[in-house]
């Protein structure tokens, strides 16, 4: 499934964990690793003199060379094919263009956790790539300390696959199950009855029953797919605020990876990242694989 892994980098702290996840995934699939650094042409301060501008871009390019060489060196240590490139432009646009130009199958990026109020439309380069990418994106959260969890010796042993029964969730499940099969990982399919949409305390039992039935059907569909691949799988239907419940659930089963669709039933087909997915990506301490 994954023949080419793209690792965009800005050379920031915490990149080692992102590189570790990228090379782990590439090693499992025998994929090539491509490292990309984008000199952000929109980051130039106003009023730069020509000499200052040249120094600014020279410094960025040096940082880009160092960052991309670090990635290709790690890939080559695992006997993986590697390539690197430095581009100029708007980072997320160049990342998506590179992915298209080189038939990239998965993008692995770091993302910084957010605090405060959530926004509907997201701002960071990683979140823009997740929203617009036509290929899966594995986001690795970078902590303020620069530390982030790296894959264990066995790669990914436990995967959580949230579902709302949508086509996007099913596509995410297919990709996640391919990864799970590579690692012979345990699978947990989970559905959350959204308490922010339904007042479950006051709702008639028939409504609650229908919601649970829908959750059972959605998780069993994924479970059947997992069993066809010979994987161990469990299913759960929860109640509460979806993002919070999913993160707590992933922690409770000691998951290594969460895999989910970028847009659920309530979002439609536009280029908008589903609110639950957005919150999980922002807050998850473990990597999140998003599939459009």
Beta strands, then each sheet from edge to edge (+ up, - down):
strand 1: 4-9
strand 2: 32-40
strand 3: 82-89
strand 4: 106-112
strand 5: 136-142
strand 6: 158-162
strand 7: 186-194
strand 8: 233-240
strand 9: 257-261
strand 10: 287-291
sheet 1: 3+ 2+ 1+ 4+ 5+ 10- 9- 6- 7- 8-
end
